[in-house]
């Protein structure tokens, strides 16, 4: 069953890159006591994710934060090294935390995983944006077609704040 507005995020652990190397980061550490704009993509560097979704996030990042968002987070089913390189190549002003969900544990726990094996990508996350307040989902914008960014971009979430 998929997560919905009003639900609390389940406990999960992501991997993030720090100056000391890869480190675990729990949902509590990321979301507890904070307003978080979470953007999920099927894969780092994939065409739609890299050329459409991330630009929509970072073109609106300052305005999103000005609306009271504490953290902008990007999650994908990729390893932490890929996510770190992707952050370097997309987040030029260090405005977001990039969360590696390497085995799709978070995507599966919230019921927003998708099997893209037919495209050679395996199990991935659906594309969505989510407003999370103190661990509770306040807005959820699930993209009906993972190859498009029509409702999950930074502009849509900004308009909902």
N, C-alpha and C positions, 0 to 999 in steps of 0.2 A: 504494500500500500504506500502511495506517495505522500510525502509530507504536504501539509496545507497550512494556510494562514491560521494562526492561533496555536499551532503545535510548537513544542519546544524541540530544539535540535537535540539529537541523540549524542551520547558521549562518543567521541572519535578522536583519533590522533593523526595529525598530518605531519609531514616533515618539511622543515624550512631550512634555508641556508643561512648560517650566521658567519661571523668572522672566524669562528673556531671550527667551522664545518657544519655538516648536517646535524640538526637537532629536532627532537620531537616537540610538537606544540599541540596541546589539547583544545577541544572546542571551548572548554571553560576559560582557558588562557586567552583565547581570541575573542569570545563573545560575551563573557560574563561581565555585567555592569557597563556594557558599551553598546553604542549604536553602530552597526556594521553594514556596509553595502557590500554584498557578496556577489561576485560574478563568476559563473561556472561555464567552462567551455569543454568541448569534446577533446581537444588536443592542442598543445602549444605548437606554434609555427604552422598549423594547418591553415589553408587559405582563408576561410571565413573568420576563423578565430584571430589570426594575425593581422589581416588586412581590413577587417570590418569591426569586429567586436572590441578588440583592445583600443583602437583609436577612439571609438565612441566612449569608452570609459575615461581615457586620459584627457580627451577634449573637454570633458565635463567634471573632472576630478576636483578642481578648486571650488566650483559651484556646489558640488555634492558635499564637500567638507564644510562649506560655508553654511549649509543647511543643518548643521549639527551632527554630522556623521563623524564618529571618532576614527574609524578604520575603513579603508577600502581593501577588500581581499579578493584575490583571484585564485580559483581552484581549478585544477585539471588532473586527469588521470595520467600523470607523467611522473618520472622520477625527479628527485630534488635537483639534480644537476641540470636537467633540461629546463626545469622551472627557473632556476637561477640564471641560466643563459637567456631565457626568454624575458625575464625581468630586465636584464641588462639591455636587451634589444627593444623593449617597449615602454618601460617605465623610466623615462629620462629624468624625471624630477623626484624619484623615490617617494611616490605618493601611495603605494600599495604594498601589501604583504602578499607574496605568492606562496600558495599552499600546495604541496605535492600530495596527491591522494593516489600514490603509486599503485596500489592494488584495488582501487575503486571501493575501498571499505566505506568511506563516507557516502559516496554516490549510492551504493547499495543500501546503506542504513537509512537513507532518506527516500529510497524508492525512486530515485531519479537517474538510475543507471540505464544505459542503452547498449545493445549488442551491435557493434559495427564491424563484426568479423567479416562480413561480406565485402567490406572495403579494406580489409587487412588491418583494422585498428583494434580489434578485440573489444572487450568491455570498456566503455567510456562513461562519462557523465553527459547527461542531456545539457543543452545550452539553456541557461536561465540567469536571471538576476533575482536577488532576494534582499529585502531589508530585514535585518534581524536586530531586535532590541532586547538586550539582556538575555540572549539565548532563545527568544521567542520570535517566530516568523510573523512579520507584520505585513509584508508584501511579497508576492511570488509571481514572477513573470516568466513562465515556461514557454520557450520557443517551440511552436508547433512543428517547424521544419528545422532540423539541426544545421542545415546548410544556409540558413538566413539569419539576419539580425534585425527582426522587425519589432519585437516586444521586449527583448532582453538587454538592450544596450544601455549605456550610461545616460543617454538623453531621456529614455522612458523612466528610469528610476528617479532621475533628478526631478522630473515632472510630478512624481508621486510624493515627493518630500514636502 
